[in-house]
C-alpha cells in the first residue's frame, strides 16, 4: 500500500437530505488535513458528497452508501475522487446521535 488514510468526520443534518460536515484526515507521511464539506441524500442511505481539504489543498467529490445495524450504528462504504491526489475507497462505522423531539 502506497497511501493510507484515516479520518474522523462529523455530520450535522441541516435538513432531512442535506448535511454540513467537518473533520480531520490523517495521511501516510504525517500529512493532516482539515476537511469541510457536505452531503446530499437523494434517497435514504445513499449520499453524494463534496469536501475541501485544507492542508492537502485539494477538493474531493464522491458518493457512498450506509447500512444501519442497530438503533445508533451504521456501516458506511464510499468512494472519493481527489482532483490533486487520486481515487480512494473507504469503509467505516458511524454512530448516530438522535435528538429527542
C-alpha positions as CSV (number, residue, x, y, z in Angstrom):
1,X,0.0,0.0,0.0
2,X,1.5,3.3,-1.1
3,X,-1.1,5.5,0.6
4,X,-3.2,5.0,3.7
5,X,-5.7,7.5,5.1
6,X,-7.8,7.6,8.3
7,X,-10.3,10.2,9.3
8,X,-12.8,11.4,11.8
9,X,-15.8,13.3,10.5
10,X,-19.0,14.7,12.0
11,X,-22.1,15.5,10.0
12,X,-25.0,17.8,11.1
13,X,-28.3,17.4,9.3
14,X,-29.4,20.9,8.1
15,X,-32.5,19.3,6.5
16,X,-33.6,15.7,6.0
17,X,-31.5,15.5,2.8
18,X,-28.5,17.8,3.4
19,X,-25.7,17.8,5.9
20,X,-22.8,20.0,6.7
21,X,-19.6,18.1,7.7
22,X,-16.2,18.8,9.3
23,X,-13.4,16.6,10.2
24,X,-9.7,15.7,10.1
25,X,-8.0,13.3,7.7
26,X,-4.6,11.7,8.6
27,X,-2.4,10.6,5.6
28,X,0.7,8.5,5.4
29,X,3.8,10.7,5.6
30,X,2.5,12.7,8.6
31,X,0.1,14.8,6.4
32,X,-3.0,16.1,8.2
33,X,-5.9,17.9,6.6
34,X,-8.9,19.8,8.0
35,X,-11.9,18.7,6.0
36,X,-15.0,20.8,5.4
37,X,-17.9,19.8,3.1
38,X,-21.4,18.5,2.9
39,X,-23.6,15.6,1.8
40,X,-26.8,15.3,-0.2
41,X,-29.0,12.2,0.4
42,X,-31.2,11.8,-2.8
43,X,-32.6,8.6,-1.2
44,X,-32.3,7.2,2.3
45,X,-28.9,5.6,3.0
46,X,-27.3,6.8,-0.3
47,X,-25.3,10.1,-0.5
48,X,-23.2,12.3,-2.7
49,X,-20.6,14.4,-1.1
50,X,-18.2,17.2,-1.7
51,X,-15.3,18.2,0.6
52,X,-12.5,20.7,0.7
53,X,-9.2,19.5,2.2
54,X,-7.2,22.3,4.0
55,X,-3.6,21.2,4.4
56,X,-3.6,19.0,1.2
57,X,-5.1,21.9,-0.7
58,X,-7.4,19.6,-2.6
59,X,-11.1,19.1,-3.3
60,X,-12.9,15.8,-3.5
61,X,-16.3,14.6,-4.8
62,X,-17.7,11.2,-4.2
63,X,-20.6,9.1,-3.1
64,X,-21.5,6.4,-0.7
65,X,-23.9,4.1,0.9
66,X,-24.8,3.3,4.5
67,X,-26.4,0.3,6.2
68,X,-27.9,0.5,9.7
69,X,-27.1,-2.3,12.1
70,X,-28.6,-1.1,15.3
71,X,-30.5,1.9,16.7
72,X,-27.5,4.2,16.7
73,X,-24.9,2.4,14.4
74,X,-24.4,2.3,10.6
75,X,-21.8,0.8,8.3
76,X,-20.6,3.1,5.5
77,X,-18.8,2.5,2.3
78,X,-17.8,5.3,-0.1
79,X,-15.5,6.3,-2.9
80,X,-14.0,9.8,-3.5
81,X,-12.2,11.3,-6.4
82,X,-9.5,13.8,-5.3
83,X,-8.6,16.3,-8.0
84,X,-4.9,16.6,-6.9
85,X,-4.3,13.2,-5.4
86,X,-6.2,10.2,-6.7
87,X,-9.2,8.0,-6.0
88,X,-10.0,6.5,-2.6
89,X,-12.3,3.8,-1.3
90,X,-13.3,4.0,2.4
91,X,-15.2,1.9,4.9
92,X,-16.2,2.9,8.4
93,X,-18.6,2.8,11.3
94,X,-21.0,5.6,12.1
95,X,-22.5,6.5,15.5
96,X,-25.8,8.4,15.1
97,X,-26.8,10.8,17.9
98,X,-30.5,11.3,17.7
99,X,-32.1,14.5,19.1
100,X,-35.2,14.0,21.2
101,X,-38.2,15.7,19.6
